[in-house]
Amino acid sequence: MAQYDLIVIGAGPGGYVCAIRAAQLGMKVAVVEKRKTLGGTCLNVGCIPSKALLYASEMFEEAGHGLGALGVVVGAPKLDLGAMMKHKDETVASNVAGVAFLFKKNKIDWVVGEGRIAAPGAVVVKGADGKETALEAKAVVIATGSDVARLPGVEIDEKVVVSSTGALALAKPPKKLIVVGAGVIGLELGSVWRRLGAEVTVVEFLDRILPGMDGEVGKQFQRMLERQGFKFHLAHKVTRVEKAAAGAKATIEPVAGGAQIALDADVVLVAIGRRPYTEGLGLEALGVAMERGQVVIDAHFSTNVPGVFAIGDVVRGPMLAHKAEDEGVALAEILAGQAGHVNYEVIPGVVYASPEIASVGKTEEELKAAGIAYAVGKFPFTANGRARAMRHTDGFVKVLADAASDRVLGVHIVGFGAGEMIHEAAVLMEFGGSAEDLARTCHAHPTMSEAVKEAALAVAKRAIHV
Ligand SMILES: Cc1cc2nc3c(=O)[nH]c(=O)nc-3n(C[C@H](O)[C@H](O)[C@H](O)COP(=O)(O)OP(=O)(O)OC[C@H]3O[C@@H](n4cnc5c(N)ncnc54)[C@H](O)[C@@H]3O)c2cc1C
């Protein structure tokens, strides 16, 4: 029987990164993955294909509506959806092949099949042919990720009623798209198809979009999306989705009660969230403690069963690829006797719509709820020279700093390139930096990032350009 130091079940960003780091630290590692390719949800049907379509559709929109104002005159752009999907598929293929290369380089065994933990240290892998292979290891990591959360009574056929996976592969742009759920995935994929011609209506149970993000950011972003043509039914719930002769019909009603509204669509995207995925792992028989579908772990990623660990979407915390990756690294280092650690206070979150939204640390709502006195510094991109030069003046930077110590507690950016700019705030916060530290750091001119510096200056009411 094959013996390993570590067996990882699931080759998403949590699992594959954990495996690579463990191999770097000298462990003999196997990764069990039931999908035919490595990279998990993120590389196959998540982060990477969605960003390929977001970028391509943004270019389509830019060509149609943005270039003329810059003096670049082109004819009305034509959509070649086949070529756009090919770009997406090639992006996925090169990324998943990259992980396979890294496995070879690090001498990691890739075992194809569905893994089950038969006992601590014992994993049984069932191949597509039904044949079972037994593996043994000192440590086993559950990195099985998450799956689409379903609406009760609504069947997803991935053609008319789709999850994010189907929405990444529609055969043509829908004329009308209903997005159920105003979270990150719904707004990103809604943006893709809106840019490619769909009329997009978003139905959200809560009375705001992007729950969990800073309230002011959510409000302003909703107005921006409305200007782009998005329609919103907030505080509404979907009570029924029926397939019609062409497309589907959704019935919605106010959460507080009231008249029902019937909405027609060619495609309905169910994007109400994701749930931890542990099916077939044998966790119940093994006695692994679970809570609300998540595997319960301690501060060192250990479950209650010795030798069995868990990371990524399957455990508590934000369902984000980089959070899973950092947990993978930390766990591998802990298993090697080092001091692996994840700082959950500094995990950036990005919405890759137009403009982008990025945030790190606390929101104003969280600071208020915790009773922490804070100062706010804000700076709009309308006052930033580079933003004007690129006609990307939508949005602002908001810095939240502790009122007494000036330590930065949260940074929220709405604007072109926000997903890149947020990282200077993340590094600052990792080092416990203050708004003054950020404000005194020389920023190149002219850059969008100068707005981050100005927002930091604004905390002490000394911004220069507003
Ligand atoms: C449309 C979409 C867009 C997203 N965009 C972003 C983004 O831009 N940024 C971001 O940070 N996050 C994004 N996410 C979330 C991100 O994909 C997840 O947070 C991330 O993939 C979690 O990584 P993981 O390793 O925990 O699990 P996963 O990536 O879900 O990987 C788990 C793997 O385990 C395998 N598996 C499960 N059970 C077994 C078993 N018993 N045996 C063998 N294999 C098994 C699965 O096949 C899967 O490949 C997006 C998600 C979606 C759906």
The ligand as an ORCA input file, in Angstrom:
! r2SCAN-3c Opt
* xyz 0 1
  C     -18.061     31.691    -10.455
  C     -17.118     31.795     -9.290
  C     -16.195     32.830     -9.256
  C     -15.311     32.935     -8.202
  N     -14.423     33.962     -8.212
  C     -13.541     34.084     -7.203
  C     -12.575     35.112     -7.214
  O     -12.511     35.919     -8.149
  N     -11.702     35.190     -6.193
  C     -11.745     34.311     -5.143
  O     -10.936     34.427     -4.230
  N     -12.654     33.311     -5.105
  C     -13.543     33.176     -6.109
  N     -14.428     32.144     -6.091
  C     -14.409     31.223     -4.937
  C     -13.276     30.211     -5.080
  O     -13.460     29.486     -6.269
  C     -13.242     29.274     -3.875
  O     -13.161     30.038     -2.691
  C     -12.050     28.347     -3.933
  O     -12.082     27.565     -5.110
  C     -12.027     27.421     -2.718
  O     -10.936     26.582     -2.805
  P     -10.918     25.151     -2.106
  O      -9.545     24.606     -2.358
  O     -11.385     25.239     -0.724
  O     -12.015     24.274     -2.886
  P     -12.401     24.022     -4.397
  O     -11.735     24.969     -5.300
  O     -13.879     23.948     -4.430
  O     -11.780     22.613     -4.718
  C     -12.211     21.440     -4.108
  C     -11.888     20.271     -5.002
  O     -12.149     19.079     -4.268
  C     -12.622     18.095     -5.162
  N     -13.328     17.073     -4.350
  C     -14.425     17.243     -3.575
  N     -14.728     16.084     -2.928
  C     -13.795     15.187     -3.319
  C     -13.550     13.823     -2.997
  N     -14.308     13.159     -2.111
  N     -12.513     13.214     -3.596
  C     -11.723     13.865     -4.487
  N     -11.902     15.143     -4.816
  C     -12.903     15.807     -4.230
  C     -13.533     18.883     -6.077
  O     -13.714     18.188     -7.304
  C     -12.748     20.177     -6.257
  O     -11.933     20.130     -7.402
  C     -15.328     31.986     -7.151
  C     -16.233     30.924     -7.191
  C     -17.113     30.823     -8.245
  C     -18.059     29.672     -8.285
*
